[in-house]
Amino acid sequence: MTAEFPWGRLRRSCANGKDKNMCLAVPGKIVSINETDPLFRLGVVDFGGVTREVNLACVPEAVLGNYVIVHVGMALSVLDEETALQTRREMREIVENTDPV
């Protein structure tokens, strides 16, 4: 579990306890970018207090301070701040209103 989002619990609870697979893309804010190789562009992304290194190669337009949607370590698209923060709030509500499995 993380400080803000207990991802493991969310993954199980969204599957309603059944044996289903699920993919989850999570919004985060870019806090640093390593520009040494454009084909393997990396950045550090903050997911509400937890930071991870993320591949930014698919979002060459992303700049420091942008919000991106990340799936398995790869930023897939750039989001506006309002949408990113609303998504975080909704994900938090899902977790808080779901019984543990």
C-alpha positions as CSV (number, residue, x, y, z in Angstrom):
1,M,0.0,0.0,0.0
2,T,1.1,3.5,-0.7
3,A,0.7,6.7,1.3
4,E,-2.2,8.0,-0.7
5,F,-3.5,5.0,-2.8
6,P,-3.6,1.4,-1.7
7,W,-3.2,0.1,-5.3
8,G,-3.2,-3.6,-4.4
9,R,-6.5,-3.3,-2.6
10,L,-8.0,-1.3,-5.5
11,R,-6.9,-4.0,-8.0
12,R,-8.6,-6.7,-6.1
13,S,-11.7,-4.8,-5.1
14,C,-12.5,-3.6,-8.7
15,A,-12.5,-7.3,-9.8
16,N,-15.2,-7.9,-7.1
17,G,-13.2,-10.7,-5.7
18,K,-13.5,-12.8,-8.8
19,D,-10.6,-14.1,-10.9
20,K,-10.5,-11.3,-13.4
21,N,-7.5,-9.4,-14.8
22,M,-7.5,-5.7,-14.9
23,C,-5.2,-3.0,-16.1
24,L,-4.8,0.3,-14.3
25,A,-3.4,3.5,-15.6
26,V,-2.7,6.1,-12.9
27,P,-2.2,9.9,-13.2
28,G,1.0,11.4,-11.8
29,K,2.9,14.7,-12.0
30,I,6.3,14.8,-13.7
31,V,8.8,16.2,-11.2
32,S,12.0,15.6,-13.2
33,I,13.1,14.6,-16.7
34,N,16.3,13.0,-18.0
35,E,16.8,14.3,-21.5
36,T,20.0,12.4,-22.4
37,D,18.3,10.0,-24.9
38,P,15.0,11.0,-26.7
39,L,14.3,7.3,-27.5
40,F,14.6,6.3,-23.9
41,R,13.4,9.5,-22.2
42,L,12.9,9.0,-18.5
43,G,11.3,11.1,-15.8
44,V,10.4,10.9,-12.2
45,V,6.6,11.0,-11.6
46,D,4.9,11.8,-8.3
47,F,1.8,9.7,-7.6
48,G,0.5,11.6,-4.6
49,G,3.6,11.2,-2.4
50,V,5.1,8.1,-4.1
51,T,7.6,8.7,-6.8
52,R,8.6,6.3,-9.6
53,E,10.9,6.5,-12.6
54,V,8.7,6.4,-15.8
55,N,9.5,6.1,-19.5
56,L,8.3,9.2,-21.3
57,A,9.2,8.2,-24.8
58,C,5.6,8.0,-25.9
59,V,4.9,11.6,-24.7
60,P,7.6,13.7,-26.3
61,E,5.5,16.8,-25.7
62,A,5.5,16.3,-21.9
63,V,7.4,18.9,-19.8
64,L,8.2,19.3,-16.2
65,G,5.0,19.8,-14.1
66,N,2.7,18.1,-16.6
67,Y,0.4,15.3,-15.5
68,V,0.6,12.0,-17.3
69,I,-1.3,8.8,-17.3
70,V,1.1,5.9,-16.5
71,H,0.6,2.2,-17.1
72,V,3.3,-0.3,-16.1
73,G,6.0,2.3,-16.1
74,M,5.2,3.9,-19.4
75,A,3.5,7.4,-19.7
76,L,0.8,7.0,-22.3
77,S,-0.6,10.5,-22.5
78,V,-0.5,14.0,-21.0
79,L,-3.5,15.2,-19.0
80,D,-4.6,18.6,-17.8
81,E,-4.3,19.1,-14.1
82,E,-8.0,19.3,-13.4
83,T,-8.7,15.9,-15.0
84,A,-5.7,14.3,-13.3
85,L,-6.7,15.5,-9.8
86,Q,-10.4,14.5,-10.4
87,T,-9.3,11.0,-11.4
88,R,-7.2,10.7,-8.2
89,R,-10.2,11.8,-6.1
90,E,-12.4,9.2,-7.9
91,M,-9.9,6.5,-7.4
92,R,-9.6,7.3,-3.7
93,E,-13.4,7.2,-3.4
94,I,-13.5,3.7,-5.0
95,V,-10.9,2.4,-2.5
96,E,-12.5,4.0,0.5
97,N,-16.0,2.7,-0.4
98,T,-15.0,-0.9,-1.2
99,D,-14.8,-3.7,1.3
100,P,-11.4,-5.4,1.5
101,V,-11.2,-8.8,-0.2
